[in-house]
Each structure stands twice: as structure tokens, then as C-alpha cells.
Amino acid sequence: MLQLQYIKDHREECISRLKIKNVKDVEARIDEIIALDAERRALQAKADAVKADQNRIAKEIGVLMKEGRRDEAEARKAESGKLKAESEELGRRQTEAEEALNAKLISLPNTPHPTVPEGKSEADNVVVDEWGAKPALPEGALPHWDLCQKYDIVDFELGNKITGAGFPVYKGKGARLQRALINFFLNEAANAGYQEIMPPLMVNEASGLGTGQLPDKEGQMYAIPLDGFYMIPTAEVPITNIYRGNVLDQKQFPIRHVGYSECFRREAGSYGKDVRGLNRLHEFSKVEIVVIEHPDRSYDTLEDMKRHVGSLLQKLGLPYHVLKLCGGDISFTSAMTFDFEVWSAAQGRWLEVSSVSNFETFQANRMKLRFKDADGRMQLCHTLNGSALALPRIVAALLENNQTPDGIVMPECLRPYLGFDRID
């Protein structure tokens, strides 16, 4: 959530930056927020004045009663009763204004960093880095969904029978590959200084609001209305919310966590080639890195996180490029995001496997996650996270890019975890 004081003090800058995100009716939305805040403040001032009159009259009633001036005291009581009714009405109107203001604030996206490029869609994202050469596949090479069937390692039909489309069953060496990737990613993060967390797979509404999945992505989350829970779309949500409401010591920065979880996404509206095989699932495995950082160092930390993700892909031998997302493609909560895409040789296209983002104070303001600066003043932390990595498209690229007439060759870095060097 954007800070109200920033919106008021920097109206033009706020509007200009939100226009980079193509926010509709942004001027009207900002002015409505400013007007609601002015209304709230005016009501508060009036309520304070009424309260002062009530206190004054209460004292006068006490004096009049002591002096035996009952008629005057009763007249003052009647006046006090009217003030009480007025105070209650002002309180009701204050609550309404406060709720309206909060609803407007919470529905407003984060402002993008000034260096985020303009653009309407993913077509306007900018390639900022690339690594590796695209592999040449043998004649008759297959896409991963056919390889999964050929080697009986992922069963899409069985998942459809048990649950539905988008919930595959991993079998034999396919299941071991999943486990190997999870352990490899977790160990690499631990070696890079991230503390491992095993979070819950369900969160409450406050946690969803804290990291910005609610209300923005409410329709994309699996809800459990009876208990008021949501299945997590990423481990970012429970891990970041560990610190909701906390006041940190500067000496704790950076706080770095890594966590594996299953992720659950409805992916409403997805269709076509993007959903074939492992390309887009409703349930999938992912290792997430999360950092709570001092505002002065968060963009250096973002670069560190990018290097970490790149190192994983290089060890796996997967060609990739890095995209700096434009304003039209960046998420509701993010101030800056870099996407990593790996080359899928059999499909002949790039597949997104990681987003690494800096949310600046946006999530921290929602969660009231703060620290005391050197002068003892309360400041909001910066929060960051990144996929390190999401498994489905990693598996797809590994299967496709490493296929040979004699089977699928596994990367050297995974063999200690797998106990085999090829799928055949």
C-alpha cells in the first residue's frame, strides 16, 4: 500500500509514475484519496471540538449540582445529551470515511521505480542479460509432454482423474527429479546465506492482504470460505508475513529466507499452447527466496538475488535471458521486476521460470513492518522476493533440451541428488 503522506506530498509524481503502470483514471483516484483524507481529518477536528464541549459541560454540571442549581444543571445535561448524539454521529461518519479511504488506498498499485520502462504488455519488456547457447536437438525431438509419456515420468491423465486438469502426477524418475531439484535449490540458497523456512500452505486473509495478493488476485487464489483460509500462490506470502507487525533492529538486515512449497493458482482465463503439459499448472512446486532489507540497500540486494537465480540456471546448463519488465507487465505490488526465461528447444520459445522483484515499502506498509533508524525514528522496511526456482518449466526445458536418442541426460549438478545420470 502506498503511504498516504507520499500521495499527498507528491501528487504529481505519484500520478506520473502510476501512469507508467497504465493505471486507469489515476488522477481521479488520487484526488479522491486526498479528498477522503481531508474529510476524515475535518470530521476528526469536529469530533475533538464536540468532545471538548462535552468535557467542559460535564465540569459545569458538577459545579452547578454542588451549588444546588439543579435547573441549570438539568439544562446542561440536556445540552450534553445533544452533544453525545452528535459525537456518535461524527464517530459513525469518521468510520465510514476511514473505511472508504482504506479501500481506495489498498486498491491502488505500487508506483514503479523511475527506471522501469514504459510499455503496454510483455512485448515491451527489455532484455538486459542473456547466457548460454540454444541447443541443437536430434531429428525427431519431442516436446516435454510427449517425453513425459514416452518415459512414463509425468502422468497428466492420471492427475486429471484424481483432481482435474493442471494437477499432474509425477512418477518414478519424474518424482525423483522433482525431489532432486527442490533439494538442489534449497541447498544452493542455504550456501548463499538464506535461512530455510518450511511455511504453512494456507494463510488467513490478513496475510493475503499484507503481501498484496488480496484484493488484487482474489479470483486467482483457491479459497476455503468455511475457515477463512486461502491456499498459497507462492511461499512469499507466509514467509514475508512472518514479520507482519514487527519492529526490527537495523542490525538484523538483511533478513534472508528460502522456502520450498507447493503453490496453488486457479489460472483463470489461461488457454492455448501456454497451458500444454507443464507450461501452466494449478499446483506446482517452487523454491522461493525472500529478503527483508534496509531501504538504502534494497536495489543492491535485488542485483544479488538476480545473480543467485542466474547461477542456478547456469549450473543446470539452461540457456536463459533476463527481462526488465515494463510498466504494463509489472505486477500490482512490484516497484521493479526482472523475469528469467529459459529456452525450450522442442517448443521453440522462451519459458518464464522466475520473477525477482523489489516491492520497496508497499508490502511493509500493509504489514506495518518497520525498523528504528539511527535517530530512533520508525521507518518502513523494503521487501523483496524471487523464484529460485519454479519447477514445472525448468523440468520441461531440462527434458526437451537434454534429450538424445538414448534417453534424457541429467545435469551434473543434479546427479548426486538423483542417483542416476539419465532418464531412459
C-alpha positions, 0 to 999 in steps of 0.5 A: 500500500502506498503511504498516504503522506507520499500521495499527498506530498507528491501528487504529481509524481505519484500520478506520473509514475502510476501512469507508467503502470497504465493505471486507469483514471489515476488522477481521479483516484488520487484526488479522491484519496486526498479528498477522503483524507481531508474529510476524515481529518475535518470530521476528526477536528469536529469530533475533538471540538464536540468532545471538548464541549462535552468535557467542559459541560460535564465540569459545569454540571458538577459545579452547578449540582454542588451549588444546588442549581439543579435547573441549570444543571438539568439544562446542561445535561440536556445540552450534553445529551445533544452533544453525545448524539452528535459525537456518535454521529461524527464517530459513525461518519469518521468510520465510514470515511476511514473505511472508504479511504482504506479501500481506495488506498489498498486498491491502488498499485505500487508506483514503479521505480523511475527506471522501469520502462514504459510499455503496454504488455510483455512485448515491451519488456527489455532484455538486459542479460542473456547466457548460454547457447540454444541447443541443437536437438536430434531429428525427431525431438519431442516436446516435454509432454510427449517425453513425459509419456514416452518415459512414463515420468509425468502422468497428466491423465492420471492427475486429471482423474484424481483432481482435474486438469493442471494437477499432474502426477509425477512418477518414478524418475519424474518424482525423483527429479522433482525431489532432486531439484527442490533439494538442489535449490534449497541447498544452493540458497542455504550456501548463499546465506538464506535461512530455510523456512518450511511455511504453512500452505494456507494463510488467513486473509490478513496475510493475503492482504499484507503481501498484496495478493488480496484484493488484487488476485482474489479470483486467482487464489483457491479459497476455503470460505468455511475457515477463512483460509486461502491456499498459497500462490507462492511461499512469499506470502507466509514467509514475508508475513512472518514479520507482519507487525514487527519492529526490527533492529537495523542490525538484523538486515538483511533478513534472508529466507528460502522456502520450498512449497507447493503453490496453488493458482486457479489460472483463470482465463489461461488457454492455448499452447501456454497451458500444454503439459507443464507450461501452466499448472494449478499446483506446482512446486517452487523454491522461493527466496525472500529478503527483508532489507534496509531501504538504502540497500534494497536495489543492491540486494535485488542485483544479488538475488538476480545473480543467485537465480542466474547461477542456478540456471547456469549450473543446470546448463539452461540457456536463459535471458533476463527481462526488465519488465515494463510498466504494463507487465509489472505486477500490482505490488512490484516497484521493479521486476526482472523475469528469467526465461529459459529456452525450450528447444522442442517448443521453440520459445522462451519459458518464464521460470522466475520473477525477482522483484523489489516491492520497496515499502508497499508490502511493509506498509500493509504489514506495518513492518518497520525498523528504528533508524539511527535517530530512533525514528520508525521507518518502513522496511523494503521487501523483496522476493524471487523464484529460485526456482519454479519447477514445472518449466525448468523440468520441461526445458531440462527434458526437451533440451537434454534429450538424445536418442538414448534417453534424457541426460541429467545435469551434473549438478543434479546427479548426486541428488538423483542417483542416476545420470539419465532418464531412459 
